[in-house]
Amino acid sequence: MEDKILEVKNLVKYFDVGKADILKAVNDVSFHIFKGETYGLVGESGCGKSTIGRTILGLYEKTSGDVWFNYENVHGLSEKEQFALYRKMQMIFQDPYASLNPRSTIREIISEPLEVHGIFKKKKDLMNRVYELLEEVGLSRDHVNRYPHEFSGGQRQRIGIARALALNPDFIIADEPISALDVSVQAQVVNLMKRLQREKGLTFLFIAHDLSMVKQFSDRIGVMYLGNLVEETDGEDLYENPLHPYTKALLSAIPIPDPDIEEERERIILEGELPSPINPPSGCVFRTRCPMAMDICKDVKPVWQEIKSGHRVACHLYDQNYKDSPPTGPQRTKEMEEEEIQA
C-alpha cells in the first residue's frame, strides 16, 4: 500500500473582506498525495488553487478542516514543531521576480534558509552547498554575487527552485511555477523539476491552469471550480474519459497540433460570467454555466463520489436518482426544446 505524505480533509478557507462580506475561497476540499508522486491541481484563476497551497503550508490559517503531513496535523503544531516542519515542506512561488529580494545577492537568497535553520557551522560548507544547489538547477557558481534583476525569468525561477531545495525537503508546493515564463522556457523548467523529482524522490503539489502542461508532469489531477474540487483521477484517465462538464470544457480549449483534428472537434464554450466567491450559486456552484444543468442542481450540492476505481466526481449527472433528468442549462439543444413544445 502506498504511503500518504499529505492528506487534506474537508478544508475550508474563508476571508473576511469587509462590509459583512465573506469570500469563500476554499469550500470543503479533500484529497491526498502519495510519497513520490505529483498531484496536479488545475482550474481557472480565482478558483482557490493557490489558497489551498498556502493553507497547506500554514501561510494562511484554515477556517476549518484538517491538513495532515506525515500523519501530523499541520495546524495543530507548536511554533517549534512548525519551524521544524518547514524543513520538510517548501514552496516555489508563481512570480520568480516578486518572490526574490531584489536587494539580496543570489548567495544571500539561497543561503538564508540554511542559516536560519543552522544547517552549517562553517562558512565554507555553507558556500559549497550554495554552489551545489546552483549547479543542480543548471546555473553556474559564478552567479552567486549577482542580483535577481540580472537574470531572465527562467533563470530566476531556477533560483527559486534552488532555494526551495536548500533544506532537502520531502514535499514541494509549486504554485503556478511556469505561468510567468515564456512558452519556450516552461518546458525547460518542468523538465528540471521532473529530473529533480527522480533524483531526490520529491513529492509535488503542482498548481497550474495550463492543462496540457499539467498532464506532462502529474500522476493524478484534481480539477477545481469556484473553491470546490469537482473531479479527480489519474492524468491519462482525465484526458481520455473526463466526466464533469467543467473538465470537458477545459479540455476542449487545449489546442491540438493536428489541423485536421483541430478543425473537426467540437469546442465547448461556457456561457455566462464566473460567479463571485462572495456570493456563490446555491446547490452546484457550476450550474449557472453548465450545459447539462438540471433542476436538482439549483438546491442540492452534488456529493463527492467515486464512479470507478480512483476516479471521483461531484456531479448530479452521475447520481443514480437524477442521472435521467433532462438538462435545463444554457446549452440545451434545439431538439430538446422542440420535444417539450410538442409535448
VENCOR-V481495 format. One line per field, one symbol per residue. ss: DSSP state (2 for helix, 1 for strand, 0 for the rest). A space follows every 50 residues. Layout:
BEGIN
ss: ???
END
This chain:
BEGIN
ss: 00011111111111111100111111111111110001111100000022 22222220000001111110011222002222222000111100000000 00001222222222220000002222222222222200002220001222 00222222222222200000111110000000222222222222222222 00111111002222222001111110011111112222220000222222 22000000222222000000000000000000000000000000022220 0001111100111102220000000000000002222222220
END
